[in-house]
Amino acid sequence: MALDLQLPGPAKGKRIVVAMSGGVDSSVVAALVAEAGYETIGVTLQLYDHGAAVPSSKTCCAGSDIHDARRVADRISIPHYVLDYESAFRDSVIDDFADSYARGETPIPCVRCNQTVKFRDLLTVARDLGADALATGHYVRRVERNGSAELHRAIDPARDQSYFLFATNRAQLDFLRFPLGDMDKAEVREHARRLHLAIANKPDSQDICFVPTGDYAGLVKKLRPETAMPGDIVDLNGRTLGRHDGLVHFTVGQRKGIDVGGQAAPLYVVRLEPKTHRLVVGPREALGVASVALSDINWLGGDIPEGGLQVGAKIRSMAKPTPALFDGERLHFAAPEYGVAPGQAGVIYDGDRVLGGGWIAATEPALADLAA
C-alpha cells in the first residue's frame, strides 16, 4: 500500500510530526510514515500523572504507554519527544469534565482533548518543529475537493471517530493527516505485525484516560464536592418521590439507581437541576426530544439555505445519523430522539462528510406538556 499524505511532491525532504499515544493505531501511523520516506518525528504528550495510572488499564496514555511509544520510535529509528502537558490537560479537559457534571450536563472529554490539547497545542508544536503536516491515528478521512480539505467518516463504521473530531476547524484540517481512515482495525494490526512492532497485539483503549478505574463519580466528587450533595427525586410535576445521594451519579436517560418504589412504570432521569439539587424523573416518553440548540458551532460546510438544510445528525458517538433540519442554530429532528442531554455534541453530516457540529446547550421536549 502506497501511503498518500496528500502533500505535493516527493516524500523526501518533507517533515511529518506524528502524535504517538503508545497504542497500536498511532504506532502504525508513525511506522507507515517513516516507511514512505518522510522525515518522521514522534511526539507523545504526558497528559496526567502517568505514574499513578493502573498498569493494566485499558486507557490511552496510561503509565506504560509512553514507554511503548518510545520503543516503537526506537524500532523504526525516528526521534521521539515526550512533552509535559499535564497542566494544560488538567485545565482544558479534566476541570472542564468536572464543571460539566456540576452543571448537570453529560460531558465528552475526548472531544475537548482533541479540540484543545491535541489539535491546538500539539499542532502548534508540530509547526514549531517545522513540520509539513501532523499525522494522527484517528479513524477518519481527510478528502481534498476543489482545492479545500473536507472531513469524512472512516471507511470502517465500527471504528469511525468523526463524531469526536467535529470541532476540527478549517485551518487545522489543512495541516492534519489521518492515514488510517481507509483501513479497518485488522489491516492496522497486520501492518503492526509486518513492521515487527511490539505493540501489535496491544488491547484498544476503552476508558477515559484520566479515570483508569472507571470511577467517574469519585473523580468529580473530589474536584467538585457539591455534586455529591443529596437532594429530592421529583416527578415532572415537581412532586417529591424520594431522595438521591448526589446528582453526580446520574445522567439523562439513566434508569438504574433511581431508588423510588411503588411506580406503575419504570422511571428515567429526564433532567438534572444542580441549583436545587433536584433529580427530575419520568416515563420513557418524557425523554423524547424534538430539537436541540447548539453552542460554539464549528461549521465546515457551505451556505445554509434560508429554509434550513436537510442533514444527518448524531447526538451520540455510536448512534447512526438521524434525519434532521439544521437552521444554523438548532437541529430539528424528523422523529423524536431519546436520551439527549446538554453537554453532548450534535454532529452534522451530509452522507459521509462532516459538515460541522456544536455542543448541545438546550433541548426541546417532543411533548409540549413535558417542557420544564
Buried (B, 14 or more C-beta within 10 A) or exposed (E): EEBEBEEEEEBEEBBBBBBBBBBBBBBBBBBBBBBBEBBBBBBBBBBBEBEEBEEEBBBBBBBBBBEBBBBBBEBBEBEBBBBEBBEBBBEBBBEBBBBBBBBBBBBBBBBBBBBBBBBBBBBEBBEEBEBBBBBBBBBBBBEEEEEEBBBBBBBBEEBBBBBBBBBBBEEBBEBBBBBBBBBBBEBBBBBBEEBEBEBBEBEEBEBBBBBBEBEBBEBBBEBBEEBBBEBBBBBBEEEEBBEBEBBBBBBBBBEEEBEBEEEEEEBBBBBBBBEEBBBBBBBBBBBBBBBBBBEEBBBBBEEBEEEBBEBBBBBBBEEEBBEBBBBEBBBBBEEBBBBBBBBBBBBBBBEBBBBBBBBBBEBBBBEEEBEE
